[in-house]
Amino acid sequence: MNKFSLSLAAIALMVSTAFASADSFDTNLLTTSVTTGALEFVATTTVDSDLNNFGDDYLVGAQVTVLSYNLANGTSDVNLYGAVGELAGEGFGVVGAQYAWITAISRDVTLELMADATYVMADNVENGNLLLSPSMEMTVEVTNSLAVFGGAGYTWEATDSFAQLGGYVEVGLDVAVSDTVALRPSVIRPFDTANDNVVGSLELKLNF
């Protein structure tokens, strides 16, 4: 399960507002994540349906888990993250904090609840927006190497009287290729945004 919730910022910035695509899958996300211990590194770029424009718009960042503890039949993590990127030729930076709680509903079903506070800077620290983003994800293990997941989230801009920036729903698969390599294909549908077209996403996950 990918706890690096720059996904919300990436979806909100890279899909919902930065692009005015006419059709579904005109904008898609390709991501590589590397996890080692408490650290996770992520790189995301957008491509069109023909896999063009690779690297033109991107986001690269890192997250560290600073606190883990047990709470109410589940486990909790407190994570800090930061990233830089470029959208439509404009650079931006991201810093944020996340609280994540995960619990087992049954032997094969897990539920994860997350809350993020993300500060997105366009030019400098003073010129930024604070985004608040609750989200959830449920995962059903089908086999030892295959799981199905579904998730949803919503984002508000706290620096603008809690203006609604929109949300997303996502369904996909977690496919374990080996003990250290996994693939995570999914389909994302933004809503309440300027662009509600369906987005394809593929993540290569490396765990060492």
Sequence and secondary structure as in RCSB ss.txt:
>XXXX:A:sequence
MNKFSLSLAAIALMVSTAFASADSFDTNLLTTSVTTGALEFVATTTVDSDLNNFGDDYLVGAQVTVLSYNLANGT
SDVNLYGAVGELAGEGFGVVGAQYAWITAISRDVTLELMADATYVMADNVENGNLLLSPSMEMTVEVTNSLAVFG
GAGYTWEATDSFAQLGGYVEVGLDVAVSDTVALRPSVIRPFDTANDNVVGSLELKLNF
>XXXX:A:secstr
    THHHHHIIIIIIIT   SSTTSSEEEEEEEEETTEEEEEEEEE TTS STTTSEEEEEEEEEEEEEETTEE
EEEEEEEEEEEETTEEEEEEEEEEEEEEESSSSEEEEEEEEEEEEESSSSSSEEEEEEEEEEEEEEEETTEEEEE
EEEEEEEGGGTTEEEEEEEEEEEEEESSSSEEEEEEEEEEESSS    EEEEEEEEE 
